[in-house]
Amino acid sequence: MAAKTSNDLVDYLGEYRRYFEEFVKKINPEDQLPMKVNAYSITETELIGEIIYLTLQYIKQPRCPRNLQGYLVRLVLQEIKELCEKQPEECGFKLETKSYAPLKLMQAVTSKVNEIFTRYLDNSRLAMLPPPSSKLPPLARSAALKNGKRKMEDRHVEIYDLHTICNVQNDSLASYFAVFDGHGGEDAAVYCATHLHQYLAESIYYPTDPERALCDAFHTTDTRFIEKERTQKVIGGTTAVCVLLLDKKLYIAWVGDSLAMLVKRGKVEELVYPHRLSRYDESERIQQMGGMLAFNQGTVRVNGVLAVSRAIGDVQYKPYVTSTPDTRCISLDGTEDFLIIATDGVWDFVNTYDAAMIVYVAIREYPGG
């Protein structure tokens, strides 16, 4: 592989500088609520995931260079953790509850991001940023649309370098992408988007056994959300499709009816067998556990209400609606074109073939993303 030339270095530093300049230009020091905060207080075990989530949300407009995302998020995480240790009250820590206030923590994180990004307007500091790795993360694009809902209950996550962000001691590049389709409120989807990748990286099975680690992360996320549901005003449930790209393998874990599809040379392979009550094995499992299935609004539902057979959250439907995911591992040979992950809000109106053709057209018209 050829060594990087001075022109290459100028190119990546120029990209970094343009990003920081555009970001700093939009900072409004008078804005005390630059982004939405979660509805629940944050425990010590949830702190890392919360800082990561807040940082990812804040730096995505303008879009952060994908090869820089992991380094910047890790830097913010380190400096906020130091602040929490030295001046916990500045991060919203409340001694009486041993938890962090979401608004105060959000303000600390956004202030820290502003401070760090402003530093990099200095050329001497900018030049110290790492050049792009030879292991480039995949190009990804995402979109979300509320449509006719009163509130947006879905969430998605794009993490290009999970190991750098979560300080996983492994040289492989790991990228993580997920969609969460909330129902009965946004809280479960928000909690999953904030913490599931945290619990994945923290699992004792990661990175040696990614499929088992994903199952472990789903269980931990569900358990801790239900604990929070019992002590705080959080409600609802969510489907989930999580994809981990690691060592030329694609690991998929899911609950519910959101879908993932891999497109290769114009052929579509559906990766997810959705957890719907139309599946005999799922309806049989629920009935054998003592659950009731009833027809309502044109479809069979658990207790006449919930249309999926597996989900995270939904404490009122436990144990029938389990959070145990199905998983798959697919070896990649480099001829794959792209992966699509989406909630049923897409698949209710677009079939998988048409979705693939739409993406092919977009790639042709906008080859750089």
C-alpha positions as CSV (number, residue, x, y, z in Angstrom):
1,M,0.0,0.0,0.0
2,A,1.4,3.4,-1.0
3,A,2.3,5.8,1.8
4,K,0.2,8.9,2.3
5,T,1.6,12.0,0.5
6,S,1.7,15.5,1.8
7,N,-1.3,16.3,-0.4
8,D,-3.3,13.5,1.3
9,L,-2.5,15.1,4.7
10,V,-3.6,18.5,3.5
11,D,-6.8,17.0,2.2
12,Y,-7.8,15.4,5.4
13,L,-6.7,18.3,7.5
14,G,-8.7,20.6,5.2
15,E,-11.8,18.4,5.7
16,Y,-11.3,18.5,9.4
17,R,-10.9,22.3,9.5
18,R,-14.0,22.9,7.3
19,Y,-16.0,20.7,9.7
20,F,-14.8,22.5,12.8
21,E,-15.3,25.9,11.3
22,E,-18.9,25.1,10.2
23,F,-19.7,23.6,13.6
24,V,-18.3,26.5,15.6
25,K,-20.1,29.0,13.4
26,K,-23.5,27.5,14.5
27,I,-22.8,27.6,18.2
28,N,-25.3,29.8,20.1
29,P,-23.9,30.5,23.6
30,E,-27.3,31.8,24.7
31,D,-29.1,28.6,23.9
32,Q,-29.5,26.6,27.1
33,L,-31.3,23.8,25.3
34,P,-29.4,23.0,22.1
35,M,-30.8,19.5,22.0
36,K,-33.6,17.4,23.5
37,V,-32.8,15.7,26.8
38,N,-34.0,12.3,28.0
39,A,-36.8,12.1,30.5
40,Y,-35.0,10.1,33.1
41,S,-32.2,10.6,35.5
42,I,-28.9,8.8,34.7
43,T,-27.2,6.3,37.0
44,E,-23.5,5.7,37.2
45,T,-23.8,2.6,35.1
46,E,-25.6,4.6,32.4
47,L,-23.3,7.6,32.4
48,I,-21.0,6.4,29.6
49,G,-23.8,5.6,27.2
50,E,-25.5,8.9,27.9
51,I,-22.3,10.9,27.3
52,I,-21.7,9.0,24.0
53,Y,-25.3,9.5,22.9
54,L,-25.4,13.2,23.6
55,T,-22.1,13.7,21.8
56,L,-23.2,11.7,18.8
57,Q,-26.4,13.7,18.5
58,Y,-24.7,17.0,19.0
59,I,-21.9,16.6,16.4
60,K,-23.9,15.2,13.6
61,Q,-25.0,18.6,12.3
62,P,-23.0,19.4,10.3
63,R,-22.1,15.7,9.6
64,C,-18.9,14.7,11.3
65,P,-16.3,13.0,9.1
66,R,-16.7,9.3,9.7
67,N,-13.0,8.6,10.3
68,L,-13.0,11.4,13.0
69,Q,-16.2,10.5,14.8
70,G,-14.7,7.8,17.1
71,Y,-11.7,9.9,18.2
72,L,-13.8,13.0,19.0
73,V,-16.5,11.1,20.9
74,R,-13.8,9.3,22.9
75,L,-12.1,12.6,23.7
76,V,-15.4,14.2,24.9
77,L,-16.1,11.1,27.0
78,Q,-12.8,11.2,28.7
79,E,-12.9,14.9,29.5
80,I,-16.5,14.7,30.8
81,K,-15.7,11.7,33.0
82,E,-12.8,13.7,34.5
83,L,-15.2,16.6,35.1
84,C,-17.7,14.2,36.8
85,E,-14.9,13.0,39.1
86,K,-13.6,16.5,40.0
87,Q,-16.7,18.6,39.9
88,P,-19.7,16.2,39.8
89,E,-22.2,19.0,40.5
90,E,-21.2,20.6,37.2
91,C,-22.5,17.5,35.4
92,G,-25.7,17.4,37.4
93,F,-24.8,14.8,40.0
94,K,-27.3,14.6,42.9
95,L,-25.8,13.0,46.0
96,E,-29.2,12.1,47.5
97,T,-30.2,10.0,44.5
98,K,-26.7,9.1,43.3
99,S,-27.8,10.0,39.8
100,Y,-27.2,12.7,37.2
101,A,-29.8,15.3,36.1
102,P,-30.3,14.9,32.3
103,L,-30.5,18.7,31.5
104,K,-27.3,19.6,33.5
105,L,-25.4,16.7,32.0
106,M,-26.5,17.6,28.4
107,Q,-25.3,21.2,29.0
108,A,-22.0,20.0,30.3
109,V,-21.5,17.7,27.3
110,T,-22.5,20.3,24.7
111,S,-20.3,22.9,26.4
112,K,-17.3,20.5,26.4
113,V,-17.9,19.7,22.7
114,N,-17.9,23.5,21.9
115,E,-14.7,23.9,23.9
116,I,-12.9,21.0,22.2
117,F,-14.0,21.9,18.7
118,T,-13.0,25.5,19.2
119,R,-9.5,24.3,20.2
120,Y,-9.1,22.6,16.8
121,L,-9.4,25.9,15.0
122,D,-5.8,26.4,16.0
123,N,-3.6,24.9,13.2
124,S,-1.0,23.5,15.6
125,R,-3.7,21.5,17.4
126,L,-5.5,20.5,14.2
127,A,-2.3,19.0,12.9
128,M,-2.2,16.7,15.9
129,L,-5.4,14.9,15.0
130,P,-4.9,11.4,13.7
131,P,-4.9,10.8,9.9
132,P,-7.6,8.5,8.4
133,S,-6.9,4.9,9.1
134,S,-6.3,2.4,6.3
135,K,-9.3,0.6,7.7
136,L,-12.0,3.0,6.5
137,P,-15.4,2.6,8.1
138,P,-18.3,2.0,5.8
139,L,-20.1,4.9,4.3
140,A,-23.6,5.3,5.9
141,R,-26.5,7.6,5.5
142,S,-29.7,7.8,7.5
143,A,-33.1,9.5,7.6
144,A,-36.1,9.6,9.8
145,L,-39.6,10.9,9.2
146,K,-42.4,11.3,11.8
147,N,-45.3,11.3,9.3
148,G,-48.6,11.6,11.0
149,K,-47.5,10.6,14.5
150,R,-47.9,13.2,17.3
151,K,-44.3,12.4,18.5
152,M,-41.4,10.7,16.8
153,E,-41.0,7.4,18.6
154,D,-38.2,5.8,16.5
155,R,-34.5,6.2,16.9
156,H,-31.4,5.1,14.9
157,V,-27.7,4.9,15.7
158,E,-24.6,5.2,13.5
159,I,-21.3,4.4,15.2
160,Y,-18.3,4.0,12.8
161,D,-15.7,3.0,15.3
162,L,-17.2,1.3,18.4
163,H,-13.8,0.1,19.8
164,T,-12.3,3.6,19.9
165,I,-15.4,5.2,21.4
166,C,-15.9,2.4,24.1
167,N,-12.2,1.8,24.6
168,V,-12.4,-1.8,23.6
169,Q,-8.8,-3.3,23.5
170,N,-9.0,-4.8,20.0
171,D,-7.3,-3.7,16.8
172,S,-10.2,-4.5,14.5
173,L,-12.5,-1.8,13.2
174,A,-16.0,-2.4,14.5
175,S,-19.0,-0.4,13.1
176,Y,-22.4,-0.5,14.7
177,F,-25.8,0.5,13.2
178,A,-29.2,0.1,14.7
179,V,-32.9,1.1,14.3
180,F,-35.5,1.1,17.1
181,D,-39.2,1.4,16.4
182,G,-40.8,2.6,19.6
183,H,-44.4,2.1,20.6
184,G,-46.5,3.4,23.5
185,G,-44.0,6.3,23.8
186,E,-40.5,7.0,22.8
187,D,-38.7,6.1,26.1
188,A,-37.7,2.5,25.2
189,A,-36.4,3.4,21.8
190,V,-34.4,6.3,23.3
191,Y,-33.0,4.1,26.0
192,C,-31.9,1.4,23.5
193,A,-30.3,4.0,21.2
194,T,-28.4,5.4,24.2
195,H,-27.3,2.2,25.9
196,L,-27.5,-1.0,23.9
197,H,-24.1,-0.5,22.2
198,Q,-22.7,0.5,25.6
199,Y,-23.8,-2.8,27.1
200,L,-22.6,-4.6,24.0
201,A,-19.1,-3.2,24.4
202,E,-19.2,-3.9,28.1
203,S,-20.4,-7.5,27.8
204,I,-18.0,-10.2,29.1
205,Y,-18.5,-12.0,25.7
206,Y,-17.4,-9.1,23.6
207,P,-15.5,-9.1,21.2
208,T,-14.6,-12.8,21.4
209,D,-18.3,-14.0,20.8
210,P,-20.2,-11.1,19.2
211,E,-23.5,-13.0,18.8
212,R,-23.6,-14.0,22.5
213,A,-22.5,-10.4,23.4
214,L,-25.4,-9.0,21.4
215,C,-27.9,-11.3,23.2
216,D,-26.3,-10.3,26.5
217,A,-26.7,-6.6,25.6
218,F,-30.3,-7.0,24.7
219,H,-31.0,-8.7,28.0
220,T,-29.1,-6.0,30.0
221,T,-30.9,-3.2,28.1
222,D,-34.3,-4.7,28.7
223,T,-33.6,-5.4,32.4
224,R,-32.3,-2.0,33.2
225,F,-35.1,-0.2,31.2
226,I,-37.7,-2.2,33.1
227,E,-36.0,-1.3,36.4
228,K,-36.2,2.4,35.4
229,E,-39.8,2.0,34.3
230,R,-40.6,0.9,37.9
231,T,-38.9,3.8,39.5
232,Q,-39.3,6.7,37.0
233,K,-41.9,7.9,34.5
234,V,-40.7,6.0,31.5
235,I,-43.0,3.8,29.4
236,G,-43.5,1.8,26.3
237,G,-41.5,-0.7,24.3
238,T,-39.5,-0.9,21.1
239,T,-38.5,-3.3,18.3
240,A,-34.8,-3.4,17.5
241,V,-32.5,-4.4,14.6
242,C,-28.8,-4.1,15.5
243,V,-25.9,-4.7,13.1
244,L,-22.3,-5.1,14.0
245,L,-19.7,-5.1,11.2
246,L,-16.5,-6.8,12.5
247,D,-13.7,-8.7,10.9
248,K,-15.4,-9.1,7.5
249,K,-18.5,-10.5,9.2
250,L,-21.9,-9.0,9.7
251,Y,-23.6,-9.8,13.0
252,I,-27.3,-9.1,13.2
253,A,-29.6,-9.3,16.3
254,W,-33.3,-8.4,16.3
255,V,-36.6,-8.4,18.2
256,G,-39.9,-7.3,16.6
257,D,-40.8,-6.5,13.0
258,S,-38.2,-4.1,11.7
259,L,-36.1,-5.5,8.9
260,A,-32.6,-5.6,7.5
261,M,-31.6,-6.6,4.0
262,L,-28.2,-7.1,2.2
263,V,-27.9,-6.3,-1.4
264,K,-25.3,-7.9,-3.6
265,R,-25.0,-7.6,-7.4
266,G,-28.6,-6.6,-7.6
267,K,-29.9,-9.4,-5.5
268,V,-31.7,-8.8,-2.2
269,E,-31.2,-11.1,0.8
270,E,-33.5,-10.5,3.7
271,L,-31.5,-11.0,6.9
272,V,-34.3,-10.8,9.5
273,Y,-37.2,-13.2,10.1
274,P,-39.6,-10.7,11.9
275,H,-41.2,-11.6,15.2
276,R,-44.9,-11.3,14.3
277,L,-47.8,-13.2,15.7
278,S,-48.5,-14.6,12.2
279,R,-45.5,-16.9,12.9
280,Y,-46.8,-20.2,14.2
281,D,-43.7,-20.7,16.5
282,E,-44.1,-17.3,18.1
283,S,-47.9,-17.5,18.7
284,E,-47.5,-21.0,20.0
285,R,-44.7,-19.9,22.4
286,I,-46.9,-17.1,23.8
287,Q,-49.9,-19.3,24.3
288,Q,-48.0,-22.1,26.0
289,M,-46.7,-19.5,28.5
290,G,-50.2,-18.5,29.3
291,G,-50.5,-15.4,27.1
292,M,-53.7,-14.4,25.3
293,L,-53.9,-13.6,21.6
294,A,-56.9,-11.6,20.3
295,F,-57.8,-10.2,16.9
296,N,-58.0,-6.4,17.0
297,Q,-57.8,-3.8,14.2
298,G,-57.2,-6.3,11.5
299,T,-54.4,-8.3,13.1
300,V,-53.7,-10.7,15.9
301,R,-52.2,-9.0,19.0
302,V,-50.9,-10.0,22.4
303,N,-53.7,-9.3,24.9
304,G,-55.5,-7.7,22.0
305,V,-53.0,-4.8,22.0
306,L,-49.4,-5.5,20.9
307,A,-48.8,-6.6,17.3
308,V,-45.2,-7.9,17.8
309,S,-44.2,-11.0,19.8
310,R,-40.7,-9.8,20.9
311,A,-39.6,-6.4,22.1
312,I,-37.5,-4.5,24.6
313,G,-39.6,-2.9,27.4
314,D,-43.3,-3.5,27.4
315,V,-43.3,-4.7,31.0
316,Q,-47.0,-5.2,31.1
317,Y,-46.6,-8.0,28.4
318,K,-43.8,-9.9,30.2
319,P,-42.9,-12.7,30.1
320,Y,-44.8,-13.4,26.9
321,V,-43.2,-10.6,24.9
322,T,-39.5,-11.5,25.4
323,S,-36.5,-9.4,24.7
324,T,-34.4,-12.4,23.7
325,P,-33.2,-11.7,20.1
326,D,-32.6,-13.9,17.2
327,T,-29.1,-13.6,15.7
328,R,-27.3,-14.3,12.5
329,C,-23.7,-14.1,11.4
330,I,-22.9,-13.6,7.7
331,S,-19.4,-13.7,6.2
332,L,-18.7,-10.9,3.7
333,D,-16.6,-11.4,0.6
334,G,-16.3,-7.8,-0.5
335,T,-18.8,-8.0,-3.4
336,E,-21.7,-6.7,-1.3
337,D,-23.2,-3.4,-2.4
338,F,-25.0,-2.1,0.6
339,L,-27.2,-2.9,3.7
340,I,-30.5,-1.4,4.5
341,I,-32.0,-1.3,8.0
342,A,-35.4,0.2,8.5
343,T,-38.6,0.1,10.6
344,D,-41.9,-1.1,9.3
345,G,-42.8,2.5,8.5
346,V,-40.7,2.0,5.4
347,W,-41.7,-1.6,4.6
348,D,-45.4,-0.9,4.9
349,F,-45.0,1.2,1.7
350,V,-41.9,0.0,-0.1
351,N,-41.0,-3.6,-0.9
352,T,-37.4,-4.8,-0.6
353,Y,-36.7,-4.8,-4.3
354,D,-37.9,-1.2,-4.8
355,A,-35.9,-0.1,-1.8
356,A,-32.8,-1.6,-3.3
357,M,-33.4,0.2,-6.6
358,I,-33.9,3.5,-4.9
359,V,-30.5,3.1,-3.2
360,Y,-28.8,2.1,-6.4
361,V,-30.1,5.3,-8.1
362,A,-29.0,7.4,-5.1
363,I,-25.5,5.9,-5.3
364,R,-25.3,6.6,-9.0
365,E,-26.4,10.2,-8.6
366,Y,-24.5,10.9,-5.4
367,P,-21.5,8.6,-5.4
368,G,-19.8,10.4,-2.5
369,G,-22.8,10.0,-0.3
